Amino acid sequence: MKPFTYSRATSVADAAKTAAAMQGARFIAGGTNLLDLMKLQIETPTHLIDVNHLGLDRIEPTPEGGLRIGALVRNTDLAADKTVRRDYGVLSRALLAGASGQLRNKATTAGNLLQRTRCPYFYDTNMPCNKRKPGSGCGAIGGISRSLAILGVSDACIAQHPSDMAVAMRLLDAQVETVGADGGARAIPIADFHTLPGDTPHIESALKNGEIITSVTLPKPIGGTHVYRKVRDRASYAFALVSVAAVFGKDGGGRFAFGGIGAKPWRTPAADAAASAGAKAVAEAALSGARTTHHNAFKKTLVERTLASLYRQKEARS
């Protein structure tokens, strides 16, 4: 870990201004991802801005009938919230599928959205990685890519997005609320929040310099049967090879979002439109345009099988 300076923000506006003014500054809350990356010198911020005392840790109803989740709400508290469990069950299930109890106690809503890939080439500083060092190349292309993405990839990067929570947020059409260095607020649809790698894989979100997440809002509940299925190499503390978040409606329709297979949390209207046709049709629609390697081609079959298990679960509950 390289030396850094530290300050505690006194307000959201103060945090944003400080971050914009200081090159290499980063916000820190739970630190469950950032501190690990600093220890490995993958992240080398020159200044850390502590935002833990800004009062962004509340869960409140919105006037539109939805829910506003503060950026600093801990994952444990969000998963246990009675409104989330009742009206947004897929989000609670996704949160509990991630990390460990100790990490969920520290991890925040905003930090979860912004966590970085677990691609092994990103973590190995002896290997080329365009996310870590733009222009150095992608060691995963032509390397070991079993866990990596098959959708939204580019010739510069095939890393997968690691979050479980973000997959559920994508399914629920969340909006990410922010404040910029100029004090201006905006709401970013989560579909547009995470960016695809293209030629700039080191740019992972739509956030501007100094911009800070203040909350995430969910629209009014959509009802239906909420399910989240995560397939991984071990039962706990492992990232998804494939995950599926789904809501099945009483009319036979459904909506789906996928993790473990995309460069960002993945959702496509064609998959939702195929809901009444069953798991195979949904999988074919969701995987349109997939680019696989010798190591991760199995994910296409695994997506279909995971969807089939959700359909069986839905039918058992009917």
ZAMARGU-4260 file (C-alpha; in steps of 0.2 Angstrom, whole numbers, plus 5000, padded with zeros to 4 digits):
<rodrens>
0) 5000/5000/5000 | 5007/5017/4995 | 5006/5032/5007 | 4990/5043/5006 | 4982/5058/5015
5) 4965/5057/5023 | 4951/5069/5026 | 4933/5067/5033 | 4920/5075/5022 | 4908/5087/5031
10) 4894/5087/5018 | 4890/5079/5001 | 4895/5095/4992 | 4911/5096/5002 | 4915/5078/4997
15) 4912/5081/4979 | 4922/5097/4978 | 4937/5089/4987 | 4937/5074/4975 | 4936/5085/4960
20) 4950/5096/4966 | 4963/5083/4971 | 4970/5072/4958 | 4970/5054/4963 | 4957/5056/4977
25) 4944/5042/4981 | 4929/5041/4992 | 4930/5028/5006 | 4915/5020/5016 | 4916/5002/5020
30) 4932/4999/5010 | 4929/4981/5007 | 4935/4981/4989 | 4946/4997/4989 | 4957/4993/5003
35) 4961/4976/4996 | 4966/4984/4980 | 4976/4997/4989 | 4986/4983/4998 | 4990/4975/4981
40) 4994/4992/4973 | 4981/4990/4960 | 4972/5006/4967 | 4985/5019/4972 | 4974/5034/4978
45) 4984/5049/4984 | 4970/5055/4996 | 4955/5046/5004 | 4939/5055/5008 | 4929/5047/5022
50) 4910/5049/5018 | 4904/5038/5032 | 4897/5053/5042 | 4886/5061/5029 | 4869/5054/5034
55) 4867/5044/5018 | 4862/5028/5028 | 4843/5028/5028 | 4830/5018/5018 | 4814/5029/5015
60) 4799/5028/5004 | 4798/5040/4989 | 4782/5050/4985 | 4780/5039/4969 | 4778/5024/4980
65) 4795/5017/4978 | 4810/5016/4989 | 4825/5027/4992 | 4841/5018/4998 | 4855/5029/5005
70) 4872/5026/4997 | 4879/5021/5014 | 4866/5008/5019 | 4875/4993/5023 | 4871/4977/5013
75) 4866/4968/5029 | 4853/4981/5034 | 4847/4983/5016 | 4844/4964/5015 | 4835/4963/5032
80) 4824/4979/5029 | 4806/4973/5030 | 4800/4983/5015 | 4814/4976/5004 | 4810/4959/5010
85) 4791/4961/5007 | 4791/4971/4991 | 4808/4969/4983 | 4812/4951/4988 | 4824/4948/4973
90) 4835/4962/4980 | 4836/4954/4997 | 4840/4937/4990 | 4854/4944/4979 | 4862/4953/4993
95) 4862/4938/5004 | 4870/4928/4990 | 4885/4939/4990 | 4901/4940/5000 | 4900/4934/5019
100) 4891/4941/5034 | 4906/4950/5040 | 4908/4959/5023 | 4890/4963/5021 | 4890/4971/5038
105) 4903/4984/5031 | 4899/4985/5012 | 4888/4999/5006 | 4875/5001/4993 | 4886/5013/4983
110) 4902/5003/4985 | 4893/4987/4979 | 4888/4996/4963 | 4906/5002/4961 | 4916/4987/4965
115) 4928/4981/4952 | 4930/4965/4943 | 4938/4950/4950 | 4946/4945/4934 | 4963/4936/4940
120) 4973/4946/4927 | 4966/4962/4934 | 4973/4956/4951 | 4990/4950/4945 | 5001/4966/4943
125) 5013/4955/4933 | 5000/4953/4919 | 4994/4965/4906 | 4977/4972/4910 | 4968/4987/4901
130) 4958/4990/4916 | 4972/4992/4928 | 4985/4999/4915 | 4976/5006/4899 | 4985/5001/4884
135) 4995/4987/4891 | 4984/4973/4883 | 4972/4960/4890 | 4980/4944/4897 | 4963/4936/4899
140) 4961/4935/4880 | 4970/4919/4875 | 4973/4915/4894 | 4962/4907/4907 | 4945/4914/4905
145) 4933/4902/4914 | 4925/4914/4925 | 4925/4929/4913 | 4911/4938/4903 | 4903/4932/4887
150) 4892/4947/4884 | 4897/4965/4881 | 4915/4961/4879 | 4927/4969/4868 | 4944/4966/4860
155) 4952/4976/4875 | 4943/4967/4889 | 4933/4952/4894 | 4931/4955/4912 | 4915/4951/4921
160) 4905/4962/4933 | 4905/4954/4950 | 4890/4961/4959 | 4875/4951/4964 | 4866/4967/4971
165) 4868/4976/4955 | 4860/4962/4945 | 4844/4964/4956 | 4845/4983/4954 | 4845/4981/4935
170) 4830/4970/4936 | 4821/4982/4946 | 4825/4997/4935 | 4834/5007/4949 | 4840/5024/4947
175) 4857/5030/4954 | 4856/5048/4962 | 4872/5058/4962 | 4879/5075/4966 | 4893/5083/4956
180) 4907/5094/4960 | 4896/5109/4954 | 4883/5104/4967 | 4871/5098/4953 | 4861/5083/4956
185) 4856/5070/4943 | 4848/5053/4942 | 4856/5039/4931 | 4846/5024/4925 | 4855/5009/4931
190) 4854/5003/4913 | 4866/5017/4909 | 4876/5018/4925 | 4889/5004/4921 | 4898/5006/4905
195) 4904/4993/4893 | 4923/4991/4890 | 4924/4995/4872 | 4942/5003/4870 | 4941/5011/4887
200) 4939/4997/4900 | 4946/5007/4914 | 4931/5018/4913 | 4918/5008/4922 | 4903/5019/4926
205) 4895/5035/4920 | 4901/5045/4935 | 4910/5061/4931 | 4926/5068/4940 | 4921/5071/4959
210) 4903/5065/4957 | 4897/5055/4972 | 4882/5043/4973 | 4870/5049/4986 | 4856/5036/4985
215) 4848/5023/4974 | 4829/5023/4971 | 4818/5009/4966 | 4801/5011/4957 | 4785/5006/4965
220) 4784/4987/4968 | 4780/4976/4953 | 4773/4961/4963 | 4775/4944/4956 | 4786/4930/4962
225) 4804/4935/4965 | 4819/4923/4963 | 4837/4924/4963 | 4848/4909/4958 | 4867/4910/4959
230) 4878/4896/4952 | 4896/4896/4959 | 4911/4885/4963 | 4907/4884/4981 | 4892/4887/4992
235) 4898/4904/5000 | 4910/4918/4998 | 4912/4915/4979 | 4907/4925/4964 | 4895/4920/4951
240) 4899/4909/4936 | 4881/4913/4931 | 4867/4921/4941 | 4849/4925/4936 | 4837/4937/4945
245) 4819/4935/4939 | 4802/4941/4943 | 4787/4930/4937 | 4770/4938/4934 | 4754/4930/4937
250) 4750/4932/4918 | 4764/4921/4913 | 4776/4936/4909 | 4792/4939/4917 | 4808/4949/4918
255) 4826/4943/4919 | 4843/4950/4923 | 4860/4941/4923 | 4876/4941/4932 | 4893/4932/4929
260) 4891/4933/4911 | 4891/4951/4906 | 4904/4965/4907 | 4890/4974/4917 | 4874/4968/4925
265) 4865/4961/4909 | 4847/4963/4904 | 4839/4963/4887 | 4821/4966/4882 | 4821/4951/4871
270) 4823/4939/4885 | 4808/4947/4895 | 4798/4946/4879 | 4802/4927/4878 | 4796/4923/4896
275) 4780/4914/4892 | 4790/4903/4880 | 4801/4895/4893 | 4819/4894/4899 | 4826/4889/4882
280) 4819/4904/4873 | 4824/4916/4887 | 4842/4909/4886 | 4843/4911/4867 | 4836/4929/4868
285) 4848/4934/4882 | 4863/4926/4875 | 4861/4934/4858 | 4878/4941/4852 | 4888/4931/4865
290) 4907/4929/4863 | 4914/4914/4871 | 4931/4906/4873 | 4936/4888/4875 | 4936/4890/4894
295) 4919/4899/4896 | 4908/4892/4882 | 4900/4881/4896 | 4891/4897/4902 | 4878/4897/4888
300) 4872/4879/4894 | 4873/4885/4912 | 4862/4900/4909 | 4849/4889/4901 | 4850/4876/4915
305) 4849/4890/4928 | 4834/4897/4920 | 4825/4880/4919 | 4828/4878/4938 | 4819/4895/4941
310) 4805/4890/4930 | 4803/4873/4940 | 4804/4883/4956 | 4790/4895/4950 | 4779/4880/4945
315) 4781/4872/4962 | 4775/4888/4970 | 4760/4890/4959
</rodrens>
